[in-house]
Amino acid sequence: MLDTDYPFDTGNRAYQRFLTLAAEHFEVVSWNNATGRPTMLTLIDIGSRDAFSLALLDTAEDRQPHALLAVTTDATLSLHGPIAGRATACDYAPHLAMHDADIAATTPAALHQPDTTTIDTNEWLTIPPDIAAAAHTQTPDTTSAGLVLLDRDRAQIVIVGPFPSPDDAQAWQPDTDGWPPVDRLTVALHPPTSKAD
């Protein structure tokens, strides 16, 4: 029986870029398994015909749901997302800042999925202490919402979401064993606008 749970995604953006660049300088021979998936590449120097091979073991994709956390000049928080991957969320920041002169700072933040109540210590995102001290929200103006768990003393946050409503966001409860006290801020989750807008 053939293994269908193959760990190498041929749509991986880094792999596709590598193939494009390699083809400009080498003859590229792809070795595939019985399912048609590539398992090895041989790169042949066109001039000398010297060659070497690379095994294709696995891929990793930057597609974890993120939100772009924005802070205005008066420390009002807003969320924009969900956005697939940290890099894409970073790319969205200049577009957002160009369309809202009140935004003073942005940072991409991974979205903790609401179906998991345990938050790992590595999920906490450090923010500047002055923003942590002053951060506040406005009444959510959209149906979709995120929940910002804000530890003002440590200047750290976790964003949980998306939720279908602000009430659902406020009703969500994490496992808090051993946690310091945190503020719970419900923030509207705005879908990203097109960069053409």
Stockholm file with secondary structure:
# STOCKHOLM 1.0

chainA/1-197         MLDTDYPFDTGNRAYQRFLTLAAEHFEVVSWNNATGRPTMLTLIDIGSRDAFSLALLDTAEDRQPHALLAVTTDATLSLHGPIAGRATACDYAPHLAMHDADIAATTPAALHQPDTTTIDTNEWLTIPPDIAAAAHTQTPDTTSAGLVLLDRDRAQIVIVGPFPSPDDAQAWQPDTDGWPPVDRLTVALHPPTSKAD
#=GR chainA/1-197 SS CCCCCCSCCTTCHHHHHHHHHHHTTEEEEEEECTTSCEEEEEEEETTTCCEEEEECCCCCCCCSEEEEEEEETTCBEEEEEEEESHHHHHHHHHHHHHHCTTEEEEEEEEEECTTCCCCCGGGCEECCHHHHHHCBCCCCCSSCEEEEEEETTTTEEEEEEEESSHHHHHHCCCCCTTCCCCEEEEEEEECCCCTTC
#=GC SS_cons         CCCCCCSCCTTCHHHHHHHHHHHTTEEEEEEECTTSCEEEEEEEETTTCCEEEEECCCCCCCCSEEEEEEEETTCBEEEEEEEESHHHHHHHHHHHHHHCTTEEEEEEEEEECTTCCCCCGGGCEECCHHHHHHCBCCCCCSSCEEEEEEETTTTEEEEEEEESSHHHHHHCCCCCTTCCCCEEEEEEEECCCCTTC
//
